[in-house]
């Protein structure tokens, strides 16, 4: 399992930077940047870690907005790899990093609310806001870590029996939106203490798409940091409800990453039959999700 090979601790300033990974983001990027201006009263720089956009939108945004910086990553590195490349360009004055999808809209004051929560949790490494979907429903962004038992149950029954106990336990959908520690937080919007991010060497870039946030939350916890759900801050994720439109390639990537996460943490002959059951369950689920 990638453990990040804990890096030397640095002393960082109190500066704030937002890193978003762009890949032909279209018109959503302007809304992201416009609403960000009202999300905090602090000065904030924005890094567009670009994984190969062809629509010209990130370059245009950087040219027109003084605090926005276009940073080509050199290829399509995936989400975690793109974030890592963007963070690598930040100076030591930046002690707080916001990782967010470019199809996000910020509520007024939401970023300041996240920072306020962070002051109450000195061992907090990652802080996640309440995330709404476009229809107003709350996305289950604060979850338990996926154990093998929950992983198999969720993998096999998640689509054919949505109310199964393993999926409900994993997604924590019925949990009240209260400030609390959790296993992991959605990478679609995260405030990260840079010292914590550094301590685990950032995202594991073997996860091209999906589960990089689950893996990060687990490694932060193992390193002694807390993942804190902070629903006093809220945002809207435009793309959060689009699973029904996901391509077979994206769904396959999701299941590959899910298997990698569990296999990394359960090595040896003893676990092979169990992991084989997980792989089978994920294959069945992929067929169900892409049928028709």
C-alpha positions as CSV (number, residue, x, y, z in Angstrom):
1,X,0.0,0.0,0.0
2,X,1.2,3.5,-0.9
3,X,2.0,5.2,2.4
4,X,3.4,8.4,0.9
5,X,6.8,8.0,2.6
6,X,6.3,10.8,5.1
7,X,8.1,13.9,4.0
8,X,10.2,16.2,6.1
9,X,7.9,18.6,8.0
10,X,8.0,22.2,6.8
11,X,6.8,25.4,8.4
12,X,4.1,27.0,6.2
13,X,2.4,30.3,6.3
14,X,-1.3,30.9,6.7
15,X,-1.9,31.5,3.0
16,X,-4.8,30.0,1.1
17,X,-4.8,28.4,-2.4
18,X,-7.5,26.6,-4.4
19,X,-6.3,23.8,-6.7
20,X,-8.8,22.5,-9.2
21,X,-8.1,19.9,-11.9
22,X,-9.4,21.0,-15.3
23,X,-10.0,18.9,-18.4
24,X,-12.1,21.0,-20.8
25,X,-14.4,22.2,-18.0
26,X,-16.6,24.3,-20.2
27,X,-18.9,27.0,-18.8
28,X,-18.9,25.6,-15.3
29,X,-15.5,27.0,-14.6
30,X,-16.7,30.6,-14.7
31,X,-19.4,29.9,-12.1
32,X,-16.8,28.2,-9.9
33,X,-14.5,31.2,-10.0
34,X,-17.3,33.8,-9.7
35,X,-18.9,32.2,-6.7
36,X,-15.5,31.6,-5.1
37,X,-15.0,35.3,-4.9
38,X,-17.9,35.4,-2.3
39,X,-16.9,32.3,-0.5
40,X,-14.1,33.9,1.5
41,X,-13.0,37.4,2.5
42,X,-9.3,36.2,2.4
43,X,-7.0,36.6,-0.5
44,X,-6.9,33.3,-2.4
45,X,-4.9,32.2,-5.4
46,X,-6.3,29.6,-7.8
47,X,-4.3,26.9,-9.6
48,X,-5.9,25.4,-12.6
49,X,-4.0,22.1,-12.8
50,X,-4.8,21.3,-16.4
51,X,-4.8,17.7,-17.6
52,X,-5.0,18.5,-21.3
53,X,-8.0,20.7,-22.0
54,X,-8.9,21.4,-25.6
55,X,-11.7,24.0,-25.1
56,X,-9.4,26.9,-24.2
57,X,-11.5,27.7,-21.1
58,X,-8.8,27.4,-18.4
59,X,-6.3,29.5,-20.4
60,X,-8.9,32.2,-20.9
61,X,-9.8,32.2,-17.2
62,X,-6.2,32.6,-16.2
63,X,-5.6,35.4,-18.8
64,X,-8.7,37.3,-17.5
65,X,-8.4,36.8,-13.8
66,X,-5.3,38.1,-11.9
67,X,-5.3,35.5,-9.1
68,X,-5.9,32.5,-11.4
69,X,-2.9,30.5,-12.7
70,X,-2.9,28.0,-15.5
71,X,-0.6,25.1,-14.8
72,X,-0.4,22.4,-17.5
73,X,0.4,19.0,-15.9
74,X,2.0,17.6,-19.0
75,X,-0.7,15.0,-19.7
76,X,-3.8,13.5,-18.3
77,X,-2.6,12.5,-14.8
78,X,-6.0,11.7,-13.4
79,X,-7.5,13.6,-10.5
80,X,-5.1,12.9,-7.7
81,X,-2.0,13.2,-10.0
82,X,-3.4,16.5,-11.3
83,X,-3.9,17.9,-7.7
84,X,-0.4,16.8,-6.7
85,X,1.1,18.6,-9.7
86,X,-0.9,21.8,-8.8
87,X,0.1,21.7,-5.2
88,X,3.8,21.3,-6.2
89,X,3.7,24.8,-7.7
90,X,2.6,26.5,-4.4
91,X,5.1,28.4,-2.3
92,X,5.7,27.9,1.4
93,X,3.4,30.8,2.3
94,X,0.5,28.6,1.5
95,X,-0.5,26.5,4.6
96,X,-4.1,25.8,3.5
97,X,-5.1,24.0,0.3
98,X,-8.6,23.7,-1.1
99,X,-9.1,20.8,-3.5
100,X,-12.3,21.2,-5.5
101,X,-13.9,20.1,-8.7
102,X,-14.4,22.9,-11.3
103,X,-18.1,22.1,-11.6
104,X,-18.7,23.3,-8.1
105,X,-20.6,26.4,-6.9
106,X,-19.7,28.0,-3.6
107,X,-22.2,29.3,-1.1
108,X,-21.4,32.8,0.1
109,X,-18.9,32.6,3.1
110,X,-18.6,28.8,2.7
111,X,-14.8,28.8,2.5
112,X,-14.5,31.1,5.6
113,X,-16.9,28.7,7.4
114,X,-14.6,25.8,6.6
115,X,-11.6,27.7,7.9
116,X,-13.4,28.6,11.1
117,X,-14.1,24.9,11.7
118,X,-10.4,24.1,11.1
119,X,-9.4,26.4,13.9
120,X,-11.5,24.2,16.3
121,X,-9.7,21.0,15.2
122,X,-5.9,21.4,15.5
123,X,-5.4,17.8,14.5
124,X,-7.8,18.1,11.6
125,X,-6.1,17.3,8.4
126,X,-9.1,17.4,6.0
127,X,-12.4,19.3,6.3
128,X,-15.4,18.7,4.0
129,X,-18.5,20.9,3.6
130,X,-22.1,19.8,3.2
131,X,-22.4,19.1,-0.5
132,X,-25.8,19.7,-2.2
133,X,-26.9,18.3,-5.5
134,X,-28.6,20.5,-8.1
135,X,-32.1,19.3,-7.0
136,X,-31.3,20.4,-3.4
137,X,-30.7,17.0,-1.9
138,X,-27.7,16.4,0.3
139,X,-24.9,14.3,-1.2
140,X,-23.5,11.7,1.3
141,X,-20.0,13.2,1.2
142,X,-18.9,12.1,4.7
143,X,-18.6,8.3,5.0
144,X,-17.1,5.4,6.8
145,X,-14.1,3.7,5.4
146,X,-15.1,0.7,3.2
147,X,-14.3,-2.5,5.1
148,X,-14.3,-5.8,3.3
149,X,-17.7,-6.7,4.6
150,X,-19.2,-3.4,3.6
151,X,-17.2,-3.5,0.3
152,X,-18.7,-6.8,-0.7
153,X,-22.2,-5.9,0.3
154,X,-22.2,-2.5,-1.3
155,X,-20.5,-3.9,-4.5
156,X,-22.9,-6.8,-4.9
157,X,-26.2,-5.2,-3.8
158,X,-25.6,-1.4,-4.3
159,X,-27.6,-1.2,-7.5
160,X,-30.1,-4.1,-7.3
161,X,-31.0,-3.4,-3.6
162,X,-30.1,0.2,-2.9
163,X,-31.5,0.1,0.7
164,X,-29.2,-2.8,1.7
165,X,-27.6,-2.4,5.2
166,X,-24.0,-2.5,3.8
167,X,-24.6,0.5,1.4
168,X,-26.6,2.4,4.1
169,X,-23.8,1.9,6.6
170,X,-21.0,2.9,4.1
171,X,-22.7,6.0,2.7
172,X,-24.0,7.2,6.1
173,X,-27.0,8.8,4.4
174,X,-29.2,8.8,7.4
175,X,-26.6,10.4,9.7
176,X,-27.5,13.9,10.8
177,X,-25.5,16.7,9.2
178,X,-23.5,17.6,12.3
179,X,-19.9,18.5,12.7
180,X,-18.0,15.2,13.4
181,X,-15.0,13.1,12.5
182,X,-15.5,10.6,9.7
183,X,-13.5,8.0,7.8
184,X,-13.2,10.0,4.6
185,X,-14.6,13.0,2.8
186,X,-15.5,13.6,-0.8
187,X,-12.6,14.9,-2.9
188,X,-15.0,17.1,-4.8
189,X,-14.4,19.7,-2.1
190,X,-11.8,19.5,0.6
191,X,-10.0,22.0,2.8
192,X,-6.6,20.4,3.6
193,X,-4.0,21.4,6.2
194,X,-0.9,21.5,4.0
195,X,1.2,19.9,6.8
196,X,-1.2,17.0,6.8
197,X,-1.2,16.6,3.0
198,X,2.6,16.7,3.0
199,X,2.8,14.1,5.8
200,X,1.3,11.5,3.5
201,X,2.8,12.8,0.3
202,X,-0.5,13.9,-1.1
203,X,-2.8,11.8,-3.3
204,X,-1.7,8.3,-4.4
205,X,-1.6,8.9,-8.2
206,X,-2.1,5.2,-8.9
207,X,-5.8,6.0,-8.5
208,X,-6.5,7.6,-11.9
209,X,-10.1,8.3,-11.1
210,X,-12.2,7.5,-8.0
211,X,-11.2,6.3,-4.6
212,X,-8.2,8.7,-4.4
213,X,-10.2,10.6,-1.7
214,X,-11.0,7.4,0.2
215,X,-7.4,6.4,0.1
216,X,-6.3,9.9,1.2
217,X,-8.7,9.9,4.1
218,X,-7.5,6.5,5.3
219,X,-3.8,7.5,5.1
220,X,-4.4,10.8,6.9
221,X,-6.2,8.8,9.7
222,X,-3.3,6.3,9.9
223,X,-0.9,9.3,10.2
224,X,-2.7,10.7,13.2
225,X,-4.9,13.3,11.5
226,X,-8.6,13.7,11.6
227,X,-11.1,13.9,8.7
228,X,-13.8,16.4,9.9
229,X,-17.2,16.9,8.3
230,X,-18.1,20.6,8.5
231,X,-21.8,21.1,7.4
232,X,-21.8,24.7,8.6
233,X,-20.1,25.3,5.2
234,X,-22.0,24.3,2.1
235,X,-21.5,24.1,-1.6
236,X,-23.3,22.7,-4.7
237,X,-21.8,20.2,-7.0
238,X,-23.3,20.4,-10.4
239,X,-21.9,17.1,-11.5
240,X,-22.7,15.2,-8.3
241,X,-25.9,13.6,-9.6
242,X,-24.7,12.3,-13.0
243,X,-24.0,8.7,-12.2
244,X,-26.8,7.6,-14.5
245,X,-25.0,9.3,-17.4
246,X,-21.6,7.9,-16.5
247,X,-19.8,6.1,-19.3
248,X,-18.9,2.4,-19.1
249,X,-15.3,3.5,-19.0
250,X,-15.8,5.7,-15.9
251,X,-17.8,3.0,-14.1
252,X,-15.0,0.5,-14.9
253,X,-12.4,2.9,-13.5
254,X,-14.5,3.3,-10.4
255,X,-14.6,-0.5,-9.8
256,X,-10.9,-0.9,-10.6
257,X,-10.1,1.7,-8.0
258,X,-12.4,0.2,-5.4
259,X,-10.7,-3.2,-5.9
260,X,-7.3,-1.6,-5.6
261,X,-8.2,0.1,-2.3
262,X,-9.3,-3.1,-0.7
263,X,-6.6,-5.3,-2.2
264,X,-3.9,-2.8,-1.0
265,X,-5.2,-3.3,2.6
266,X,-5.7,-7.0,2.5
267,X,-2.6,-8.8,1.3
268,X,-1.7,-12.4,1.5
269,X,-3.1,-15.8,0.6
270,X,-5.7,-15.7,3.4
271,X,-7.5,-12.8,1.7
272,X,-7.4,-14.1,-1.9
273,X,-10.8,-15.8,-1.8
274,X,-12.5,-12.8,-0.3
275,X,-10.9,-10.4,-2.8
276,X,-12.0,-12.7,-5.6
277,X,-15.6,-12.4,-4.3
278,X,-15.2,-8.6,-4.3
279,X,-13.9,-8.7,-7.9
280,X,-16.9,-10.8,-8.9
281,X,-19.3,-8.6,-7.2
282,X,-17.9,-5.5,-8.9
283,X,-18.1,-7.2,-12.3
284,X,-21.8,-8.1,-11.7
285,X,-22.5,-4.5,-10.6
286,X,-20.8,-3.1,-13.7
287,X,-23.0,-5.3,-15.9
288,X,-26.1,-4.0,-14.0
289,X,-25.1,-0.4,-14.2
290,X,-24.3,-0.5,-17.9
291,X,-27.2,-2.7,-19.0
292,X,-29.5,-1.1,-21.6
